[in-house]
Amino acid sequence: MLKNKNILIGVTGSIAAYKIAHLTRLFVKEGAHVKIVMSKAATEFITPLTLSTLSKHPVLIDFKNGDSGEWNNHVDLGLWADVMIIAPASANTIAKMANGICDNLLLATYLSARCKVYFAPAMDLDMYQHPSTKANIQKLLQFGNTIIKPENGELASGLIGEGRMAEPETILSFIKQEFSKTQPLKGKKVLVTAGPTYEAIDPVRFIGNHSSGKMGFALAETLAEQGAEVTLVCGPTALSTTNKKIKRIDITSAEELYNASTKAFQQADIAILAAAVADFKPAKVASQKIKKSNNSKTIELEPTKDTLAELGKRKKKGQLLIGFALETNNEIEHAKLKIKNKNLDLIVLNSLKDKGAGFKTDTNKITLIDKYNKTTKFELKSKLDTAKDIIAAILKLKK
């Protein structure tokens, strides 16, 4: 859920700052990108070196980098973040946030942030209960910020009461739950096919193609991040999945892909067939390795089962079916014909003429064509960003 999310943590002057080392480590283990901004007071409680080591990014404190004189751009930081968490949020910082005081890099970044901002108060019991603190917190809530409420327990003063910063595990759980609320595909079942198929000639040799499966795997991971329950039917590939919401089914041949896909499609809301499936297979498979000889060999081929066409026939109301087309000529015409013949809602068109868009690359350049013939062209992007473009188009179809 947090994989590849950009999380910005603002650390203020409180004894609870020591907990941010553990919180940073939890976010990094979830696959998030973490950057940290500290107030000068915060550095008295935990060293920037500790947090930069754990976050794998330099910790920022001042507007200007003392070593190089480079400007630390608070606007860029605010735009980079998917979410900003101010933890611990001291009474002093909360008061400044509520009144627009901007006397350090952390507060300038807060005022520049366009993302959702969460704050986790940490202070002594009487400070937390003071009417001015309560009023400042209420102001922040009215601004649209979200409080991660402090816990009841032993405080640094020795008093027992409310004011103890939420534990790192609690903050992690809170942020994950918040992201889950905005997952557009939560509860949806999606079938994705990926990779090549291998059609046996004999026990050693096969007919195959150069597909790596990278595009299908990028789709599966991105769909799972957006809340979908993904069934990934994939041909031979060295790739692995990371999201626990992905159920992987490994296959080898077009026949096996057909069987697994038609079964999974029965329960699917969306099917995206990105696999490079062999169109033909040997009519007969030799039981023993065919020995090399001076005589020429002829292998009789027969068509494989067309999984995409079959799913198009079985498609029920409410289901979406997305296909891929890799063309070398008359690309748009062939893709539009495929939409019609196979009852597709959307097709992802690749051209082998486009550099960086072929097999085994980490990039892709696509054209999306929907069943209404609306055509959208995209520039060359990473396959992860391409997956996001495809999914955004699918979400528009579902509206």
Secondary structure, DSSP 8 states (H G I E B T S, - for coil): --TT-EEEEEE-SSGGGGGHHHHHHHHHHTT-EEEEEE-TGGGGTS-HHHHHHHHTS--B-SSB-TTT--B--HHHHHHH-SEEEEEEE-HHHHHHHHHT---SHHHHHHHH--SEEEEEE---HHHHHSHHHHHHHHHHHHTT-EE---EEEE-TTS-EEEEE---HHHHHHHHHHHHHHT-TTTT-EEEEEESB--EESSSS-EE-----SHHHHHHHHHHHHTT-EEEEEE-S-S-----TTEEEEE--SHHHHHHHHHHHHTT-SEEEE--B--SEEESS--SS-----SS-----EEE---HHHHHHHH--TT-EEEEEEEESSSHHHHHHHHHHHHT-SEEEEEETTSTT-STT-SEE--EEEETT--EEE---EEHHHHHHHHHHHHHHHH-
